[in-house]
Amino acid sequence: MARHFQQTDFWVQFKCAHGWRHIKHNDVSVLVRTFRAGPFSVSLAYIPMAPVPDERVQTPTAGKDLAYIKQLDYFTEEIQFLLPKHTLCARYDLPVDFARVADRDAYNESVADMAALAQTDIRKSRVDVQPPDTVVLDITKSEDDLLAAMKSKWRYNVRYAQKHGVTVRAVTAGDPGFEQDFASFYALYRTTAARDGIGIHPAAYYRDLLERGAAVGSMARVTLYVASHEGDDLAAIITLCAGESAVYLYGCSGNEKRNLMPNYLVQWTAICDAKRFGCTAYDFYGIPPTDDPAHPMHGLYLFKTGWGGAEVHRPGSYDIPLSRWYGIYAAAEKFRAFWHKKVMKRLRGR
């Protein structure tokens, strides 16, 4: 099984530069975050996309599921002595892929029974660290076949942008004009955040990612794509290529000339580049779970599913508590997520 980008040394080192600490055990990366309040501190151990045995198949079977749950329990016992004293829990993202939401939900419902059989206190986290639902596009096909497989409106929009003079430039840190392009990206991102009511990192976070992805000997390629028209920068995205996988990490757009469809051409350019870089899959990284018009991110669902990729639904985050304070932390975390996703988002939108 290919190593997920969040288990690569590149990503771990990047996260460690932004508040995390790294522990490696049996070739598995564990990220540790410590929260301090005066003389008190608590920590969280996070194992992103927890690796599973190579022989595990895409469609889980009950026996292998139970073995995997036991494996997580054993692994937690093994790393516990390496963790800070007041670690609240070990949090795992389960890299088990399902094509249907119903199958994923059934799996989540079965974990409690498997935990009882495995005699472990694993439980669903109230907050998922990574988006459990995504779209993955097979880019081993030719560009013509990729165009043919996407929705006709998407194909039309790509060509419409090209026909009407939208251009896309691929930028890496250190390129001539990088500073100006990066400033344009962040300005567009701030516009998107204000328009859609989302939070973003400080500029230094994205700059560091791009600089690391352009460093000599880097194990990942990080590229900024900027779509422009007659001197106006209209949209931008950042992608990461590691091994055979490309990931669309961040995207933004301005409020001007949206009718020129720059978001479609910038995405198509990144897909074609990922193919040339030797990647076999392009991960759009995060969608709502279903095609629900009432969902506040329904437009994102439509945009990302229109390229012809396959939907992937994962179980999300699971915790193995390590402290009697875990319950208090879990309740506080749930409230924080509600505050930021519901209250603050609504306020930002206004």
C-alpha positions as CSV (number, residue, x, y, z in Angstrom):
1,M,0.0,0.0,0.0
2,A,1.4,3.4,-1.0
3,R,2.3,5.6,2.0
4,H,-0.2,8.5,2.4
5,F,1.4,11.9,2.0
6,Q,0.7,12.7,5.7
7,Q,2.9,9.7,6.7
8,T,5.8,11.0,4.6
9,D,8.9,12.6,6.2
10,F,8.3,15.7,4.2
11,W,4.8,16.3,5.7
12,V,5.9,15.3,9.2
13,Q,8.8,17.8,9.1
14,F,6.5,20.5,7.8
15,K,4.0,20.0,10.6
16,C,6.8,19.9,13.2
17,A,7.8,23.4,12.1
18,H,4.2,24.5,13.0
19,G,3.6,23.3,16.5
20,W,3.8,19.5,16.4
21,R,6.4,17.1,17.7
22,H,7.3,13.8,16.0
23,I,7.7,10.3,17.3
24,K,8.4,7.4,15.0
25,H,7.7,3.8,16.0
26,N,7.8,0.8,13.7
27,D,8.1,3.1,10.7
28,V,4.8,4.8,11.7
29,S,4.8,8.6,12.3
30,V,3.1,9.9,15.4
31,L,2.5,13.6,15.7
32,V,2.2,15.1,19.2
33,R,0.6,18.4,20.0
34,T,0.9,19.9,23.5
35,F,-1.5,22.5,24.9
36,R,-0.3,24.6,27.8
37,A,-2.2,26.8,30.3
38,G,0.2,28.3,32.8
39,P,1.9,25.4,34.7
40,F,-0.5,22.8,33.3
41,S,-0.2,21.0,30.0
42,V,-2.0,18.2,28.1
43,S,-1.1,16.5,24.9
44,L,-2.7,14.7,21.9
45,A,-1.1,12.0,19.9
46,Y,-2.2,11.9,16.3
47,I,-1.5,9.1,13.8
48,P,-2.7,10.4,10.4
49,M,-3.9,7.8,8.0
50,A,-2.7,5.0,10.3
51,P,-0.8,2.5,8.1
52,V,-2.4,-0.9,7.7
53,P,-0.8,-4.2,6.6
54,D,0.0,-4.5,2.9
55,E,-2.1,-7.5,2.5
56,R,-5.2,-5.6,3.6
57,V,-7.7,-5.4,0.8
58,Q,-9.7,-2.3,-0.2
59,T,-13.0,-4.0,0.7
60,P,-12.6,-4.9,4.4
61,T,-13.7,-8.2,5.8
62,A,-14.8,-8.8,9.3
63,G,-11.7,-10.8,10.3
64,K,-9.2,-8.3,9.0
65,D,-11.2,-5.4,10.5
66,L,-11.0,-7.0,14.0
67,A,-7.3,-7.7,13.5
68,Y,-6.8,-4.0,12.5
69,I,-8.6,-2.8,15.6
70,K,-6.4,-5.0,17.8
71,Q,-3.3,-3.7,16.0
72,L,-4.3,-0.2,16.9
73,D,-4.7,-1.1,20.5
74,Y,-1.2,-2.9,20.6
75,F,0.4,0.1,18.8
76,T,-1.1,2.5,21.4
77,E,0.4,0.4,24.2
78,E,3.8,0.4,22.5
79,I,3.9,4.2,22.1
80,Q,2.4,5.2,25.4
81,F,5.7,5.3,27.2
82,L,7.1,7.5,24.5
83,L,4.3,10.1,24.9
84,P,4.2,13.1,27.3
85,K,2.9,12.3,30.7
86,H,-0.5,13.9,30.4
87,T,-1.4,12.7,26.9
88,L,-5.2,12.6,26.6
89,C,-5.6,10.0,23.8
90,A,-4.1,8.4,20.7
91,R,-6.1,9.6,17.7
92,Y,-6.1,7.6,14.5
93,D,-7.4,8.3,11.0
94,L,-8.5,5.0,9.6
95,P,-7.4,4.6,6.0
96,V,-10.2,2.2,5.0
97,D,-11.8,3.2,1.7
98,F,-15.5,2.8,0.8
99,A,-17.2,3.7,-2.4
100,R,-20.6,4.3,-0.7
101,V,-21.5,6.4,2.3
102,A,-23.8,3.7,3.5
103,D,-21.0,1.1,3.6
104,R,-18.8,3.6,5.5
105,D,-21.5,4.3,8.0
106,A,-22.2,0.6,8.5
107,Y,-18.5,0.1,9.2
108,N,-18.5,2.9,11.8
109,E,-21.5,1.3,13.5
110,S,-19.6,-2.0,13.6
111,V,-16.5,-0.6,15.3
112,A,-18.1,-0.6,18.8
113,D,-18.8,-4.4,18.4
114,M,-15.2,-5.0,17.2
115,A,-13.8,-2.9,20.0
116,A,-15.7,-5.1,22.5
117,L,-14.3,-8.3,20.9
118,A,-10.8,-6.8,20.8
119,Q,-11.2,-5.6,24.4
120,T,-10.1,-2.1,23.6
121,D,-11.7,1.3,24.3
122,I,-11.5,2.7,20.8
123,R,-14.3,5.2,20.1
124,K,-15.3,7.6,17.3
125,S,-13.9,11.0,17.8
126,R,-16.4,13.8,17.9
127,V,-14.3,15.8,15.5
128,D,-12.6,14.4,12.3
129,V,-9.1,15.8,11.8
130,Q,-9.0,15.2,8.1
131,P,-12.0,15.3,5.7
132,P,-13.3,11.7,5.6
133,D,-14.9,12.2,2.2
134,T,-13.0,13.0,-1.0
135,V,-12.8,12.4,-4.8
136,V,-9.8,10.7,-6.4
137,L,-9.3,11.0,-10.1
138,D,-7.4,8.2,-12.0
139,I,-4.9,10.2,-14.1
140,T,-3.2,7.2,-15.8
141,K,-5.7,7.9,-18.7
142,S,-4.7,10.2,-21.6
143,E,-5.7,13.8,-21.4
144,D,-8.3,13.2,-24.1
145,D,-9.8,10.4,-22.1
146,L,-9.8,12.5,-18.9
147,L,-11.6,15.3,-20.8
148,A,-14.1,12.8,-22.2
149,A,-14.8,11.3,-18.7
150,M,-15.6,14.6,-17.0
151,K,-19.0,16.2,-17.1
152,S,-19.7,18.0,-20.3
153,K,-20.1,21.4,-18.5
154,W,-16.7,21.0,-16.9
155,R,-15.1,20.2,-20.3
156,Y,-16.9,23.3,-21.8
157,N,-15.7,25.5,-18.9
158,V,-12.1,24.5,-19.3
159,R,-12.2,25.3,-23.0
160,Y,-14.2,28.5,-22.4
161,A,-11.5,29.8,-20.1
162,Q,-8.8,29.0,-22.6
163,K,-10.8,30.5,-25.5
164,H,-11.4,33.8,-23.6
165,G,-7.7,34.4,-22.7
166,V,-7.4,33.0,-19.2
167,T,-3.8,31.8,-18.6
168,V,-2.3,29.7,-15.8
169,R,1.2,29.9,-14.5
170,A,2.8,27.2,-12.4
171,V,5.0,28.8,-9.7
172,T,7.5,27.3,-7.2
173,A,9.4,29.0,-4.4
174,G,12.5,30.7,-5.8
175,D,11.1,31.3,-9.2
176,P,11.3,34.9,-10.6
177,G,8.2,36.7,-9.5
178,F,7.4,34.2,-6.7
179,E,7.0,37.0,-4.1
180,Q,4.4,38.8,-6.2
181,D,2.6,35.6,-7.1
182,F,2.5,34.4,-3.5
183,A,1.2,37.8,-2.3
184,S,-1.5,37.5,-5.0
185,F,-2.4,34.0,-3.8
186,Y,-2.8,35.1,-0.2
187,A,-4.9,38.1,-1.1
188,L,-7.2,35.8,-3.1
189,Y,-7.3,33.4,-0.2
190,R,-8.3,36.2,2.2
191,T,-11.1,37.2,-0.2
192,T,-12.3,33.6,-0.3
193,A,-12.2,33.3,3.5
194,A,-14.3,36.5,3.8
195,R,-16.8,35.4,1.1
196,D,-17.2,31.8,2.3
197,G,-16.8,32.3,6.0
198,I,-13.7,30.0,6.5
199,G,-10.6,30.2,8.5
200,I,-7.1,30.2,7.0
201,H,-3.5,29.9,8.3
202,P,-1.1,32.9,8.5
203,A,0.7,33.5,5.2
204,A,4.0,32.1,6.7
205,Y,2.4,28.6,6.9
206,Y,1.8,28.4,3.1
207,R,5.1,30.1,2.3
208,D,6.9,27.5,4.3
209,L,5.1,24.7,2.6
210,L,6.0,26.0,-0.8
211,E,9.6,26.7,0.1
212,R,10.0,23.1,1.5
213,G,8.4,21.7,-1.6
214,A,10.9,23.6,-3.8
215,A,14.1,22.7,-1.8
216,V,16.8,20.7,-3.4
217,G,16.3,17.0,-2.6
218,S,12.8,17.5,-1.4
219,M,10.7,14.3,-1.4
220,A,7.6,16.2,-2.5
221,R,6.8,18.8,-5.1
222,V,4.6,21.7,-4.0
223,T,3.3,24.0,-6.7
224,L,1.3,27.2,-6.7
225,Y,-0.9,27.7,-9.8
226,V,-2.3,31.1,-10.6
227,A,-5.0,31.8,-13.2
228,S,-5.0,35.3,-14.7
229,H,-6.6,37.4,-17.4
230,E,-5.3,40.6,-18.8
231,G,-3.1,41.2,-15.8
232,D,-5.7,40.3,-13.2
233,D,-5.1,37.3,-11.0
234,L,-8.4,35.5,-10.6
235,A,-7.9,32.1,-8.9
236,A,-5.1,30.1,-7.4
237,I,-4.5,26.6,-5.9
238,I,-1.6,24.8,-4.2
239,T,-1.0,21.1,-5.0
240,L,1.4,18.6,-3.5
241,C,2.9,15.6,-5.4
242,A,4.5,12.9,-3.4
243,G,5.3,9.5,-4.9
244,E,2.4,8.5,-7.3
245,S,-0.2,10.7,-5.6
246,A,-1.1,14.4,-6.2
247,V,-3.2,16.3,-3.7
248,Y,-5.2,19.5,-4.2
249,L,-4.5,21.1,-0.8
250,Y,-5.7,24.7,-1.0
251,G,-7.8,26.8,-3.4
252,C,-9.1,30.3,-3.7
253,S,-10.6,32.8,-6.1
254,G,-11.5,36.4,-6.3
255,N,-14.8,38.1,-6.9
256,E,-14.0,39.5,-10.3
257,K,-14.4,37.8,-13.8
258,R,-15.7,34.6,-12.3
259,N,-17.7,34.2,-15.5
260,L,-14.4,33.4,-17.3
261,M,-14.2,30.1,-15.4
262,P,-10.6,30.4,-14.1
263,N,-11.2,27.8,-11.4
264,Y,-11.7,25.1,-14.0
265,L,-8.6,25.9,-16.1
266,V,-6.3,26.2,-13.0
267,Q,-7.5,22.8,-11.8
268,W,-7.1,21.2,-15.2
269,T,-3.6,22.6,-15.6
270,A,-2.6,21.1,-12.2
271,I,-4.1,17.7,-13.2
272,C,-2.2,17.6,-16.4
273,D,1.1,18.6,-14.6
274,A,0.5,15.9,-12.0
275,K,0.2,13.4,-14.8
276,R,3.5,14.6,-16.3
277,F,5.2,14.4,-12.9
278,G,4.4,10.7,-12.9
279,C,1.5,10.7,-10.5
280,T,-1.3,8.1,-11.1
281,A,-4.0,9.7,-8.9
282,Y,-5.2,13.2,-8.2
283,D,-6.9,13.6,-4.8
284,F,-9.4,16.6,-4.6
285,Y,-9.2,16.3,-0.8
286,G,-12.5,17.0,0.9
287,I,-16.1,17.0,-0.1
288,P,-19.5,16.9,1.7
289,P,-20.5,13.2,2.2
290,T,-23.5,13.3,-0.2
291,D,-25.1,15.3,-3.0
292,D,-27.3,17.3,-0.6
293,P,-28.4,20.7,-2.0
294,A,-29.0,21.8,1.6
295,H,-25.4,21.3,2.6
296,P,-23.5,24.6,2.9
297,M,-20.7,23.2,0.8
298,H,-22.9,21.7,-1.8
299,G,-21.2,23.8,-4.5
300,L,-17.8,22.3,-3.5
301,Y,-19.3,18.8,-3.9
302,L,-20.6,19.6,-7.4
303,F,-17.3,21.1,-8.5
304,K,-15.0,18.3,-7.3
305,T,-17.2,15.4,-8.4
306,G,-17.6,16.9,-11.9
307,W,-14.1,15.9,-13.0
308,G,-14.9,12.2,-13.3
309,G,-13.2,10.9,-10.2
310,A,-14.4,8.2,-7.8
311,E,-15.8,9.2,-4.5
312,V,-14.0,7.8,-1.5
313,H,-15.5,7.7,2.0
314,R,-13.4,6.9,5.0
315,P,-14.4,6.2,8.7
316,G,-12.8,9.4,10.0
317,S,-11.0,9.8,13.3
318,Y,-11.0,7.4,16.2
319,D,-9.6,7.8,19.7
320,I,-8.1,5.5,22.3
321,P,-8.3,7.4,25.6
322,L,-5.2,7.5,27.8
323,S,-6.4,9.9,30.5
324,R,-9.3,10.4,32.8
325,W,-9.5,14.0,31.5
326,Y,-10.2,12.7,28.0
327,G,-14.0,13.2,28.3
328,I,-13.7,16.8,29.3
329,Y,-11.4,17.5,26.4
330,A,-13.7,15.7,23.9
331,A,-16.6,17.8,25.0
332,A,-14.5,21.0,24.8
333,E,-13.3,20.0,21.3
334,K,-16.9,19.4,20.2
335,F,-17.9,22.8,21.4
336,R,-14.9,24.5,19.7
337,A,-15.8,22.8,16.4
338,F,-19.4,24.0,16.7
339,W,-18.3,27.5,17.5
340,H,-15.9,27.8,14.6
341,K,-17.9,25.9,12.0
342,K,-21.3,27.4,12.9
343,V,-21.1,30.6,14.8
344,M,-17.8,32.1,13.5
345,K,-18.4,31.0,10.0
346,R,-21.8,32.8,10.1
347,L,-20.2,35.9,11.5
348,R,-17.4,35.8,8.9
349,G,-19.9,35.4,6.2
350,R,-21.6,38.6,7.3
